[in-house]
Amino acid sequence: MTKFGCVTKAGAALKNHKFILTVFLLTVILLVAGVYYTQTDKSAPQAQTRMKHGRRGHDRDDAGKPVVVAIETATQGDYPIYLTGLGTVTPIKTVTVHSRLDGELIRVTFTEGQSVRQGELLAEIDPRPFQILLEQAQGQLMRDEALLKNARLDQTRYDTLLAQESIPAQQCATQRALVKQYEGTVEMDRAQVNNARLQLEYTRLTAPISGQAGLRRIDQGNIIHAGDANGLVVITQLQPINVIFALPEDKVQPLIRRRRGDSPIAVTAFDRSGKIPLAEGGLTALDNQIDPATGTLKLKAQFDNADGELFPNQFVNIRMHLNTLPAVTLVSSAAIQHDAEGAFVFVVDQERTVAMRRVTLGPGETGDGRVAVLSGLQANETVVVDGIDKLRDGSRVDIAQKDDQPVAAVPRRDHKSRKTGEHSE
């Protein structure tokens, strides 16, 4: 019993020792964790403060650094208002030359792409069969004319005998009817002669209009037919020539008011890029209805096309001079910025500081990329045209270019440097 009791006491002491050790380790762990989180909480605001102060300092540095820009001086001048549209060149006349006869094409006298005049010979069909038909008709006419002449002589004799009461009146009436019959036959023969002569003329294919000949569609030596769909050649009138273009319906009323005047409306045709002018002309006609599918009105302009720059079915950009605003402020379209409130510009003052200013713009722009400012900007004021994306109202700028001319850098003396200089003096 004594031995067993000693073992029991030793085991209890060992358990107490393990418990105390466990409690001690947990206490140490909790203390270490508390110190770690305490230091972390203290250092986080300091780090955030350092980051915040650092960012603010960097922002101050960026805000204080001038922005390099290019500027332009606003000018004053007349501002032309244009209406633009996409058009298709359409010839005034296009004719496919067809043969009216069937026969062998024995001669072609034109060159592909050649300019031809109305009535000029283009080709010739073998005329011999039609010459023979003409001669036959002429022979028939001569025979019937002789019969008519003889019948008229007989009628004269019969009239004399009837006056002498030597022949019955019936015989004289019959002779007069025979003369009428021969007269009708002669008229028919003359018509046959004229028809044969016309068919012979049709063997010569001539240009029905003046214009430019296209590619030849049948070669010499072939049999040409009156029913051929392609014909011999297509002739297109190129001078003058029309352009049909469309205009949005909201632009129609200003155009109608402009047409009430006596002066013509000038129209310029440009290439597809809209940069190279091709021809100068004038507005000639407006359609009588607006297309409901597109909401546009078709218009027609005519061009002399003296240089041959316009071709049928060519797509061109049309610029129509509608009106002119006198003595308005003009700036490049690059200076104009837009936001939710409308258009604005950045104006540069003498201290090289920019101010955002709202402006009212005129319609469209000129051909050289300038826009009219109706209010908000005066002539001779300078506006920023490049480097605008980095500007804010009140930003300082360094001018690298003015009116497309480079500007030498001018050192800037800020407030601190001026104070230091004054103190040193």
DRENDO-1510 file (C-alpha; in Angstrom, 1 decimal, always signed):
<recs>
REC; n; res; u; v; w
REC; 1; MET; +0.0; +0.0; +0.0 .
REC; 2; THR; +2.8; +2.4; +0.8 .
REC; 3; LYS; +4.5; +1.7; -2.5 .
REC; 4; PHE; +1.3; +2.2; -4.5 .
REC; 5; GLY; +0.6; +5.5; -2.6 .
REC; 6; CYS; +4.0; +6.8; -3.6 .
REC; 7; VAL; +3.4; +6.0; -7.2 .
REC; 8; THR; +0.1; +7.8; -7.1 .
REC; 9; LYS; +1.6; +10.9; -5.6 .
REC; 10; ALA; +4.4; +11.0; -8.2 .
REC; 11; GLY; +1.9; +10.8; -11.1 .
REC; 12; ALA; -0.1; +13.6; -9.7 .
REC; 13; ALA; +3.0; +15.8; -9.3 .
REC; 14; LEU; +3.9; +15.0; -13.0 .
REC; 15; LYS; +0.4; +16.1; -14.2 .
REC; 16; ASN; +0.6; +19.3; -12.2 .
REC; 17; HIS; +3.9; +20.1; -13.8 .
REC; 18; LYS; +2.6; +19.6; -17.4 .
REC; 19; PHE; -0.4; +21.8; -16.7 .
REC; 20; ILE; +1.7; +24.6; -15.3 .
REC; 21; LEU; +4.0; +24.3; -18.4 .
REC; 22; THR; +1.1; +24.5; -20.8 .
REC; 23; VAL; -0.4; +27.5; -19.1 .
REC; 24; PHE; +3.0; +29.3; -19.2 .
REC; 25; LEU; +3.5; +28.6; -23.0 .
REC; 26; LEU; +0.0; +29.9; -23.7 .
REC; 27; THR; +0.6; +33.1; -21.7 .
REC; 28; VAL; +3.9; +33.7; -23.6 .
REC; 29; ILE; +2.2; +33.2; -27.0 .
REC; 30; LEU; -0.6; +35.6; -26.0 .
REC; 31; LEU; +1.9; +38.2; -24.9 .
REC; 32; VAL; +3.9; +38.0; -28.1 .
REC; 33; ALA; +0.8; +38.2; -30.2 .
REC; 34; GLY; -0.4; +41.3; -28.3 .
REC; 35; VAL; +2.9; +43.1; -28.8 .
REC; 36; TYR; +2.9; +42.2; -32.5 .
REC; 37; TYR; -0.6; +43.6; -33.2 .
REC; 38; THR; +0.1; +46.6; -31.1 .
REC; 39; GLN; +3.2; +47.5; -33.1 .
REC; 40; THR; +1.3; +46.8; -36.4 .
REC; 41; ASP; -1.5; +49.2; -35.5 .
REC; 42; LYS; +0.9; +51.9; -34.6 .
REC; 43; SER; +3.0; +51.6; -37.8 .
REC; 44; ALA; +0.0; +51.4; -40.2 .
REC; 45; PRO; -1.2; +55.0; -39.7 .
REC; 46; GLN; +2.4; +56.2; -39.9 .
REC; 47; ALA; +2.9; +54.3; -43.2 .
REC; 48; GLN; -0.4; +55.6; -44.6 .
REC; 49; THR; +0.6; +59.1; -43.4 .
REC; 50; ARG; +3.9; +58.8; -45.2 .
REC; 51; MET; +2.3; +57.5; -48.3 .
REC; 52; LYS; -0.3; +60.2; -48.2 .
REC; 53; HIS; +2.3; +62.9; -47.6 .
REC; 54; GLY; +4.5; +61.5; -50.4 .
REC; 55; ARG; +1.6; +61.4; -52.9 .
REC; 56; ARG; +0.6; +64.9; -52.0 .
REC; 57; GLY; +4.1; +66.1; -52.4 .
REC; 58; HIS; +4.4; +64.4; -55.8 .
REC; 59; ASP; +1.0; +65.9; -56.8 .
REC; 60; ARG; +2.3; +69.3; -55.9 .
REC; 61; ASP; +5.4; +68.8; -58.0 .
REC; 62; ASP; +3.3; +67.7; -61.0 .
REC; 63; ALA; +0.9; +70.6; -60.6 .
REC; 64; GLY; +3.7; +73.0; -60.3 .
REC; 65; LYS; +5.4; +71.8; -63.5 .
REC; 66; PRO; +4.3; +73.8; -66.6 .
REC; 67; VAL; +2.7; +71.9; -69.4 .
REC; 68; VAL; +4.4; +72.2; -72.9 .
REC; 69; VAL; +1.8; +73.4; -75.4 .
REC; 70; ALA; +1.3; +74.9; -78.9 .
REC; 71; ILE; -0.8; +78.0; -79.2 .
REC; 72; GLU; -2.5; +79.9; -82.0 .
REC; 73; THR; -3.7; +83.4; -82.4 .
REC; 74; ALA; -7.4; +83.8; -83.2 .
REC; 75; THR; -8.0; +85.9; -86.3 .
REC; 76; GLN; -11.0; +87.7; -87.8 .
REC; 77; GLY; -12.3; +87.2; -91.2 .
REC; 78; ASP; -15.2; +86.1; -93.4 .
REC; 79; TYR; -16.5; +82.6; -92.7 .
REC; 80; PRO; -18.0; +80.6; -95.6 .
REC; 81; ILE; -20.8; +78.2; -94.7 .
REC; 82; TYR; -20.8; +74.9; -96.7 .
REC; 83; LEU; -23.1; +72.0; -97.0 .
REC; 84; THR; -21.5; +68.7; -97.8 .
REC; 85; GLY; -22.8; +65.4; -99.2 .
REC; 86; LEU; -21.8; +62.2; -101.1 .
REC; 87; GLY; -22.6; +62.2; -104.8 .
REC; 88; THR; -22.4; +60.1; -107.9 .
REC; 89; VAL; -21.3; +61.4; -111.3 .
REC; 90; THR; -24.1; +61.0; -113.9 .
REC; 91; PRO; -23.7; +61.9; -117.6 .
REC; 92; ILE; -26.3; +64.1; -119.2 .
REC; 93; LYS; -26.6; +61.7; -122.1 .
REC; 94; THR; -25.5; +58.1; -122.6 .
REC; 95; VAL; -26.3; +56.4; -125.9 .
REC; 96; THR; -25.6; +52.8; -127.1 .
REC; 97; VAL; -25.0; +52.8; -130.9 .
REC; 98; HIS; -27.1; +50.1; -132.5 .
REC; 99; SER; -27.4; +49.0; -136.1 .
REC; 100; ARG; -30.8; +49.3; -137.8 .
REC; 101; LEU; -29.9; +46.7; -140.4 .
REC; 102; ASP; -28.5; +43.2; -140.6 .
REC; 103; GLY; -25.2; +42.9; -142.5 .
REC; 104; GLU; -21.5; +42.5; -142.6 .
REC; 105; LEU; -19.5; +45.2; -140.7 .
REC; 106; ILE; -16.9; +46.1; -143.3 .
REC; 107; ARG; -15.3; +49.2; -141.7 .
REC; 108; VAL; -14.8; +50.7; -138.2 .
REC; 109; THR; -13.6; +54.2; -138.2 .
REC; 110; PHE; -13.4; +55.2; -134.5 .
REC; 111; THR; -10.8; +54.5; -131.8 .
REC; 112; GLU; -11.8; +53.3; -128.4 .
REC; 113; GLY; -11.9; +56.1; -125.9 .
REC; 114; GLN; -11.9; +58.7; -128.7 .
REC; 115; SER; -13.9; +61.9; -128.5 .
REC; 116; VAL; -16.5; +62.0; -131.3 .
REC; 117; ARG; -18.8; +64.6; -132.6 .
REC; 118; GLN; -22.5; +64.2; -133.4 .
REC; 119; GLY; -22.9; +62.8; -137.0 .
REC; 120; GLU; -19.4; +61.6; -137.2 .
REC; 121; LEU; -19.0; +58.2; -139.0 .
REC; 122; LEU; -18.3; +55.3; -136.7 .
REC; 123; ALA; -18.6; +52.2; -138.8 .
REC; 124; GLU; -20.1; +51.0; -142.1 .
REC; 125; ILE; -22.1; +48.0; -143.1 .
REC; 126; ASP; -21.8; +46.4; -146.6 .
REC; 127; PRO; -24.1; +48.6; -148.7 .
REC; 128; ARG; -24.4; +46.5; -151.9 .
REC; 129; PRO; -27.6; +44.6; -151.0 .
REC; 130; PHE; -29.3; +47.8; -150.1 .
REC; 131; GLN; -28.0; +49.6; -153.2 .
REC; 132; ILE; -29.6; +46.9; -155.3 .
REC; 133; LEU; -33.0; +47.3; -153.5 .
REC; 134; LEU; -32.8; +51.0; -154.2 .
REC; 135; GLU; -32.2; +50.5; -157.9 .
REC; 136; GLN; -35.2; +48.1; -158.1 .
REC; 137; ALA; -37.5; +50.6; -156.4 .
REC; 138; GLN; -36.3; +53.3; -158.8 .
REC; 139; GLY; -37.0; +51.1; -161.8 .
REC; 140; GLN; -40.5; +50.3; -160.6 .
REC; 141; LEU; -41.1; +54.0; -160.1 .
REC; 142; MET; -40.0; +54.8; -163.7 .
REC; 143; ARG; -42.3; +52.2; -165.2 .
REC; 144; ASP; -45.3; +53.3; -163.3 .
REC; 145; GLU; -44.6; +57.0; -164.1 .
REC; 146; ALA; -44.6; +56.1; -167.8 .
REC; 147; LEU; -48.0; +54.3; -167.4 .
REC; 148; LEU; -49.4; +57.3; -165.6 .
REC; 149; LYS; -48.2; +59.7; -168.3 .
REC; 150; ASN; -49.9; +57.6; -171.0 .
REC; 151; ALA; -53.1; +57.3; -169.0 .
REC; 152; ARG; -53.2; +61.1; -168.7 .
REC; 153; LEU; -52.8; +61.6; -172.5 .
REC; 154; ASP; -55.7; +59.2; -173.1 .
REC; 155; GLN; -57.8; +61.1; -170.6 .
REC; 156; THR; -57.1; +64.3; -172.5 .
REC; 157; ARG; -58.2; +62.8; -175.8 .
REC; 158; TYR; -61.3; +61.3; -174.2 .
REC; 159; ASP; -62.3; +64.6; -172.8 .
REC; 160; THR; -62.1; +66.2; -176.3 .
REC; 161; LEU; -64.2; +63.4; -177.8 .
REC; 162; LEU; -66.7; +63.6; -175.0 .
REC; 163; ALA; -67.1; +67.3; -175.7 .
REC; 164; GLN; -67.9; +66.4; -179.4 .
REC; 165; GLU; -70.3; +63.7; -178.1 .
REC; 166; SER; -68.2; +61.2; -180.0 .
REC; 167; ILE; -67.8; +58.7; -177.1 .
REC; 168; PRO; -70.0; +57.9; -174.2 .
REC; 169; ALA; -69.4; +59.6; -170.8 .
REC; 170; GLN; -68.8; +56.2; -169.1 .
REC; 171; GLN; -65.6; +55.6; -171.1 .
REC; 172; CYS; -64.3; +59.0; -170.1 .
REC; 173; ALA; -65.0; +58.4; -166.4 .
REC; 174; THR; -63.3; +55.0; -166.6 .
REC; 175; GLN; -60.2; +56.7; -168.0 .
REC; 176; ARG; -60.1; +59.3; -165.2 .
REC; 177; ALA; -60.3; +56.4; -162.6 .
REC; 178; LEU; -57.4; +54.7; -164.3 .
REC; 179; VAL; -55.3; +57.9; -164.1 .
REC; 180; LYS; -56.0; +58.1; -160.3 .
REC; 181; GLN; -55.0; +54.4; -160.0 .
REC; 182; TYR; -51.6; +55.1; -161.7 .
REC; 183; GLU; -51.1; +58.2; -159.6 .
REC; 184; GLY; -51.5; +56.1; -156.4 .
REC; 185; THR; -49.1; +53.5; -157.8 .
REC; 186; VAL; -46.5; +56.1; -158.5 .
REC; 187; GLU; -46.8; +57.5; -155.0 .
REC; 188; MET; -46.2; +54.0; -153.5 .
REC; 189; ASP; -43.2; +53.6; -155.8 .
REC; 190; ARG; -41.8; +56.9; -154.6 .
REC; 191; ALA; -42.2; +55.8; -151.0 .
REC; 192; GLN; -40.4; +52.5; -151.8 .
REC; 193; VAL; -37.5; +54.5; -153.3 .
REC; 194; ASN; -37.3; +56.7; -150.3 .
REC; 195; ASN; -37.3; +53.7; -148.0 .
REC; 196; ALA; -34.6; +52.0; -150.0 .
REC; 197; ARG; -32.5; +55.1; -149.9 .
REC; 198; LEU; -33.0; +55.4; -146.1 .
REC; 199; GLN; -31.9; +51.8; -145.7 .
REC; 200; LEU; -28.8; +52.5; -147.7 .
REC; 201; GLU; -28.1; +55.5; -145.4 .
REC; 202; TYR; -28.4; +53.2; -142.3 .
REC; 203; THR; -25.4; +51.2; -143.5 .
REC; 204; ARG; -23.4; +54.2; -142.2 .
REC; 205; LEU; -23.4; +54.1; -138.4 .
REC; 206; THR; -22.8; +57.7; -137.1 .
REC; 207; ALA; -22.5; +59.2; -133.6 .
REC; 208; PRO; -26.0; +60.3; -132.4 .
REC; 209; ILE; -24.4; +62.6; -129.8 .
REC; 210; SER; -21.1; +64.3; -129.1 .
REC; 211; GLY; -19.1; +62.6; -126.4 .
REC; 212; GLN; -16.5; +60.0; -125.6 .
REC; 213; ALA; -16.6; +56.5; -127.2 .
REC; 214; GLY; -16.2; +53.5; -125.0 .
REC; 215; LEU; -14.8; +50.1; -125.8 .
REC; 216; ARG; -15.8; +48.5; -129.1 .
REC; 217; ARG; -18.2; +45.6; -128.7 .
REC; 218; ILE; -18.1; +44.1; -132.1 .
REC; 219; ASP; -15.2; +43.8; -134.5 .
REC; 220; GLN; -14.9; +44.4; -138.2 .
REC; 221; GLY; -15.8; +41.4; -140.3 .
REC; 222; ASN; -18.6; +40.2; -138.1 .
REC; 223; ILE; -22.3; +40.2; -139.0 .
REC; 224; ILE; -24.1; +42.8; -137.1 .
REC; 225; HIS; -27.8; +42.6; -136.3 .
REC; 226; ALA; -30.4; +45.1; -135.5 .
REC; 227; GLY; -31.5; +43.1; -132.5 .
REC; 228; ASP; -28.0; +42.9; -130.9 .
REC; 229; ALA; -28.3; +43.8; -127.2 .
REC; 230; ASN; -24.8; +45.2; -126.8 .
REC; 231; GLY; -24.7; +47.3; -129.9 .
REC; 232; LEU; -21.5; +48.6; -131.5 .
REC; 233; VAL; -20.3; +51.1; -128.8 .
REC; 234; VAL; -21.5; +53.3; -126.0 .
REC; 235; ILE; -21.0; +57.0; -126.3 .
REC; 236; THR; -21.2; +59.2; -123.1 .
REC; 237; GLN; -21.3; +62.9; -122.9 .
REC; 238; LEU; -18.7; +64.1; -120.4 .
REC; 239; GLN; -18.7; +67.8; -121.0 .
REC; 240; PRO; -20.8; +69.1; -119.3 .
REC; 241; ILE; -21.6; +66.4; -116.7 .
REC; 242; ASN; -23.9; +66.1; -113.7 .
REC; 243; VAL; -23.5; +65.0; -110.2 .
REC; 244; ILE; -26.5; +63.7; -108.1 .
REC; 245; PHE; -26.0; +64.0; -104.4 .
REC; 246; ALA; -28.1; +63.8; -101.2 .
REC; 247; LEU; -28.6; +66.4; -98.5 .
REC; 248; PRO; -30.2; +65.7; -95.0 .
REC; 249; GLU; -33.7; +67.0; -94.7 .
REC; 250; ASP; -32.8; +69.4; -91.8 .
REC; 251; LYS; -30.5; +71.2; -94.3 .
REC; 252; VAL; -33.2; +71.7; -97.0 .
REC; 253; GLN; -34.9; +74.8; -95.6 .
REC; 254; PRO; -31.7; +76.9; -95.4 .
REC; 255; LEU; -31.0; +75.8; -99.0 .
REC; 256; ILE; -34.4; +76.7; -100.2 .
REC; 257; ARG; -34.1; +80.2; -98.6 .
REC; 258; ARG; -30.8; +80.6; -100.3 .
REC; 259; ARG; -32.2; +79.7; -103.7 .
REC; 260; ARG; -34.7; +82.5; -103.6 .
REC; 261; GLY; -31.9; +84.9; -104.4 .
REC; 262; ASP; -30.7; +85.5; -107.9 .
REC; 263; SER; -27.0; +84.5; -107.4 .
REC; 264; PRO; -26.0; +81.0; -108.3 .
REC; 265; ILE; -25.0; +78.4; -105.7 .
REC; 266; ALA; -21.4; +77.3; -106.2 .
REC; 267; VAL; -20.6; +73.6; -105.9 .
REC; 268; THR; -17.2; +71.9; -105.7 .
REC; 269; ALA; -16.6; +68.2; -106.3 .
REC; 270; PHE; -13.8; +66.6; -104.4 .
REC; 271; ASP; -12.2; +63.1; -104.6 .
REC; 272; ARG; -13.3; +60.3; -102.2 .
REC; 273; SER; -10.8; +61.5; -99.5 .
REC; 274; GLY; -12.4; +65.0; -99.6 .
REC; 275; LYS; -9.1; +66.7; -100.0 .
REC; 276; ILE; -8.4; +67.1; -103.8 .
REC; 277; PRO; -10.8; +69.3; -105.7 .
REC; 278; LEU; -11.8; +67.9; -109.1 .
REC; 279; ALA; -14.2; +70.4; -110.7 .
REC; 280; GLU; -16.2; +73.5; -110.1 .
REC; 281; GLY; -19.9; +73.8; -110.9 .
REC; 282; GLY; -23.3; +75.0; -109.8 .
REC; 283; LEU; -26.5; +73.7; -108.4 .
REC; 284; THR; -29.1; +73.1; -111.1 .
REC; 285; ALA; -32.1; +71.3; -109.6 .
REC; 286; LEU; -33.7; +69.8; -106.4 .
REC; 287; ASP; -35.9; +66.7; -106.3 .
REC; 288; ASN; -39.6; +67.2; -105.5 .
REC; 289; GLN; -39.7; +64.8; -102.5 .
REC; 290; ILE; -37.6; +63.6; -99.6 .
REC; 291; ASP; -36.7; +59.9; -99.5 .
REC; 292; PRO; -38.5; +58.5; -96.4 .
REC; 293; ALA; -36.0; +55.6; -96.1 .
REC; 294; THR; -32.9; +57.9; -95.7 .
REC; 295; GLY; -34.4; +61.2; -94.8 .
REC; 296; THR; -32.5; +62.9; -97.5 .
REC; 297; LEU; -33.3; +65.1; -100.6 .
REC; 298; LYS; -31.6; +64.5; -103.9 .
REC; 299; LEU; -30.0; +67.4; -105.7 .
REC; 300; LYS; -28.3; +67.9; -109.1 .
REC; 301; ALA; -25.2; +70.0; -109.9 .
REC; 302; GLN; -23.7; +70.5; -113.3 .
REC; 303; PHE; -19.9; +70.8; -114.0 .
REC; 304; ASP; -18.2; +71.9; -117.2 .
REC; 305; ASN; -15.6; +69.1; -116.6 .
REC; 306; ALA; -13.2; +70.8; -118.9 .
REC; 307; ASP; -10.2; +68.8; -117.6 .
REC; 308; GLY; -12.1; +65.5; -117.7 .
REC; 309; GLU; -11.6; +64.8; -114.0 .
REC; 310; LEU; -15.2; +63.4; -113.6 .
REC; 311; PHE; -16.3; +60.1; -114.9 .
REC; 312; PRO; -19.7; +58.5; -115.0 .
REC; 313; ASN; -20.6; +56.5; -111.8 .
REC; 314; GLN; -17.6; +58.0; -109.9 .
REC; 315; PHE; -18.2; +58.7; -106.2 .
REC; 316; VAL; -17.3; +62.2; -105.2 .
REC; 317; ASN; -17.6; +64.4; -102.1 .
REC; 318; ILE; -19.7; +67.6; -102.8 .
REC; 319; ARG; -19.2; +70.9; -101.0 .
REC; 320; MET; -21.8; +73.5; -101.6 .
REC; 321; HIS; -21.3; +77.1; -100.7 .
REC; 322; LEU; -24.5; +78.2; -98.9 .
REC; 323; ASN; -23.6; +81.5; -97.3 .
REC; 324; THR; -20.8; +83.7; -95.8 .
REC; 325; LEU; -20.6; +85.1; -92.2 .
REC; 326; PRO; -18.7; +88.4; -92.4 .
REC; 327; ALA; -16.0; +89.5; -89.8 .
REC; 328; VAL; -16.2; +86.6; -87.3 .
REC; 329; THR; -13.5; +85.1; -85.0 .
REC; 330; LEU; -11.7; +82.2; -86.6 .
REC; 331; VAL; -9.6; +79.5; -84.9 .
REC; 332; SER; -8.4; +76.0; -85.8 .
REC; 333; SER; -10.8; +73.2; -85.1 .
REC; 334; ALA; -8.0; +71.6; -83.0 .
REC; 335; ALA; -8.5; +74.3; -80.3 .
REC; 336; ILE; -12.1; +73.3; -79.8 .
REC; 337; GLN; -12.9; +70.9; -77.0 .
REC; 338; HIS; -16.3; +69.5; -76.0 .
REC; 339; ASP; -17.8; +68.2; -72.8 .
REC; 340; ALA; -21.3; +67.6; -71.4 .
REC; 341; GLU; -21.9; +71.4; -71.2 .
REC; 342; GLY; -20.8; +72.2; -74.8 .
REC; 343; ALA; -17.7; +73.6; -76.5 .
REC; 344; PHE; -14.8; +75.4; -74.8 .
REC; 345; VAL; -11.2; +76.5; -75.4 .
REC; 346; PHE; -8.2; +77.1; -73.3 .
REC; 347; VAL; -7.1; +80.8; -73.5 .
REC; 348; VAL; -3.5; +81.7; -72.6 .
REC; 349; ASP; -2.8; +85.0; -70.8 .
REC; 350; GLN; +0.3; +87.1; -70.5 .
REC; 351; GLU; +1.4; +85.2; -67.4 .
REC; 352; ARG; +1.3; +81.9; -69.4 .
REC; 353; THR; -1.7; +80.7; -67.4 .
REC; 354; VAL; -4.6; +79.1; -69.2 .
REC; 355; ALA; -8.3; +79.7; -68.5 .
REC; 356; MET; -11.1; +77.5; -69.7 .
REC; 357; ARG; -13.7; +79.5; -71.6 .
REC; 358; ARG; -17.0; +78.5; -73.1 .
REC; 359; VAL; -17.6; +79.4; -76.7 .
REC; 360; THR; -20.5; +79.4; -79.3 .
REC; 361; LEU; -19.5; +77.9; -82.6 .
REC; 362; GLY; -20.7; +78.6; -86.1 .
REC; 363; PRO; -22.0; +75.9; -88.5 .
REC; 364; GLY; -19.4; +73.5; -90.0 .
REC; 365; GLU; -15.9; +74.4; -90.8 .
REC; 366; THR; -13.9; +76.0; -93.6 .
REC; 367; GLY; -11.9; +74.0; -96.1 .
REC; 368; ASP; -8.7; +74.7; -94.3 .
REC; 369; GLY; -9.9; +73.2; -91.0 .
REC; 370; ARG; -10.9; +76.5; -89.2 .
REC; 371; VAL; -14.2; +77.1; -87.3 .
REC; 372; ALA; -16.1; +80.3; -86.6 .
REC; 373; VAL; -16.5; +81.4; -82.9 .
REC; 374; LEU; -19.6; +83.5; -82.6 .
REC; 375; SER; -19.2; +84.4; -79.0 .
REC; 376; GLY; -16.8; +83.7; -76.1 .
REC; 377; LEU; -13.5; +84.6; -77.9 .
REC; 378; GLN; -12.1; +87.7; -79.5 .
REC; 379; ALA; -9.6; +88.1; -82.3 .
REC; 380; ASN; -5.9; +88.3; -81.3 .
REC; 381; GLU; -6.5; +86.2; -78.2 .
REC; 382; THR; -4.3; +83.0; -78.1 .
REC; 383; VAL; -5.7; +79.5; -77.6 .
REC; 384; VAL; -4.1; +76.2; -77.0 .
REC; 385; VAL; -4.2; +73.8; -80.0 .
REC; 386; ASP; -1.8; +71.0; -78.8 .
REC; 387; GLY; -1.2; +69.5; -75.4 .
REC; 388; ILE; -4.7; +70.2; -74.3 .
REC; 389; ASP; -5.2; +66.8; -72.7 .
REC; 390; LYS; -2.9; +67.7; -69.7 .
REC; 391; LEU; -4.5; +71.1; -69.0 .
REC; 392; ARG; -6.8; +72.2; -66.3 .
REC; 393; ASP; -8.3; +75.6; -65.6 .
REC; 394; GLY; -5.5; +77.7; -64.1 .
REC; 395; SER; -2.6; +75.5; -65.4 .
REC; 396; ARG; +0.7; +77.1; -66.2 .
REC; 397; VAL; +2.2; +76.4; -69.6 .
REC; 398; ASP; +5.4; +76.6; -71.5 .
REC; 399; ILE; +4.9; +77.6; -75.2 .
REC; 400; ALA; +6.8; +75.4; -77.6 .
REC; 401; GLN; +5.1; +76.6; -80.8 .
REC; 402; LYS; +3.0; +79.7; -81.7 .
REC; 403; ASP; +1.1; +80.0; -85.0 .
REC; 404; ASP; +3.0; +77.0; -86.4 .
REC; 405; GLN; +6.4; +78.6; -85.6 .
REC; 406; PRO; +8.8; +77.3; -82.9 .
REC; 407; VAL; +9.2; +79.5; -79.8 .
REC; 408; ALA; +12.5; +79.6; -77.9 .
REC; 409; ALA; +12.3; +78.5; -74.3 .
REC; 410; VAL; +12.2; +81.4; -71.8 .
REC; 411; PRO; +13.3; +80.7; -68.2 .
REC; 412; ARG; +10.6; +81.1; -65.7 .
REC; 413; ARG; +11.2; +82.7; -62.3 .
REC; 414; ASP; +8.8; +81.5; -59.7 .
REC; 415; HIS; +7.8; +83.3; -56.5 .
REC; 416; LYS; +10.5; +81.7; -54.4 .
REC; 417; SER; +13.3; +82.6; -56.8 .
REC; 418; ARG; +12.1; +86.2; -57.0 .
REC; 419; LYS; +12.1; +86.4; -53.2 .
REC; 420; THR; +15.6; +85.0; -52.9 .
REC; 421; GLY; +16.8; +87.4; -55.6 .
REC; 422; GLU; +15.3; +90.3; -53.8 .
REC; 423; HIS; +16.8; +89.2; -50.5 .
REC; 424; SER; +20.3; +88.8; -51.9 .
REC; 425; GLU; +20.2; +92.2; -53.4 .
</recs>
